Amino acid sequence: MINRVVLVGRLTKDPDLRYTTSGVPVASFTLAVNRTYSNEQGERQADFINCVVWRKPAENTANYLRKGSLAGVEGRLETRSYDGNDGKRSLSLRLYVIQFSS
């Protein structure tokens, strides 16, 4: 099975850099990726993809990318399901970034 995704888009806000209890850096950000087509009003729509980066690339992401930065990312998709407070089943999608370029 192949699970590889390549996206180019703009960051919606500055990356959030944190460290695990064992000191491993992890950064998260949302990438806005334009769709290739327009809606009925002629406006382009975008998909907002939550991204997570680990270790040294996480620190590089936090140091070099800012809100509005154009970035190319490559990684793998993961889905998670969980029960919300209202008892409904929810699904989340994340891109775990292997490498990025700006």
Order of alpha helices (4+ residues) and beta strands (2+ residues): beta-beta-beta-beta-alpha-beta-beta
